[in-house]
């Protein structure tokens, strides 16, 4: 799997950097900076898990659309539309 993030040491804390933008990665709008080393490693695993879920979601949505077209080839019956999962628009971080 291609890595989209990297860990970066900053003085006494760690940050997770998004390789595409070279800026701190964000989870629900919160920048992933000023973490202990263990916390940063755990958050990195969580980000990889989210990416894996998002990739699998897109694959399954594509397969479901393909199967729906195979089952209902008639123009009279509308195929069910599936969309991949998206990140939360907002959160209740306190």
N, C-alpha and C positions, 0 to 999 in steps of 0.2 A: 504494500500500500504506500502510495506517495505521501510524504509528510507535508502537511499544510502549515504546521506550526513549529516553533523552536523555543527552547527555554533560554533565557538570557539572565545572567546575574547582574544585578544593579546594586552596588555597594553591599548592603547586608541583606537585601531582599532579592526575590526572583520575579520575573515577568514571563508571560507567554506571548510570543510575537507571532503575528500572522505573516507568513512568508510573502504572500501576494502583495500586501500593502506595506510591509515593514513597520507596522504600527502595532501597539498592543492589541491582542485578540480581545473580543468582547463576547460576553455571554449575557443575553437579554439586556444589552446596552451597558453592562458594567465592565469596565476594563479589567483585565486579569493581570494586575500588577501588585507590587508590595506583598508578596506571599513568601512563606517559609519554603524551603526546598521540597520537603515532603508534600506540602499542600499543592505546590506547583506541579509536581509529578502526577498527583491524583487528578488535578484539574485537566492536565494534558490528556490523560486516559479518558476522562469524561468527554472532552472535545472530540477525540477520535471515535468514541462510541456514538456520539451524536451524528458525526459525519457518516459513519457506517449505516446507521438507521436511516438517514436521509437518502443515501444511495440505494439501499434496499427498497425503501418506500417508492422511489421513482421507478425502479425495475418492476416491482409488483403492480404498480398503477399501469404501466405500459402493458404488462401481460394481461391484466384484467380487461383493458380496453380491447386488446387483440382478441381475447376469448369472447367478449361480448359481441363483437362484430361477427365472429364465426357462428355463434349461437343464433343470432338474429340478423341474418343477411337481408331480410326484407326491409324496404324503405318505410313500411308502415310502423315498425317497432323501433323506438328510439333506444340506442345503447346507453347504458348507465355510464356516467362520466365519473372517473376517479381522478383525484389529484394527489400528488405526493405531499408528505407532511412538510409543514413550514415551521420555522421557529416561532416561539411565542411573541406576540406583538408587545405585550407588557407583562410585568411580573409584580409580585408583592414583596419585594426585598425590603426588609426593614433593618 
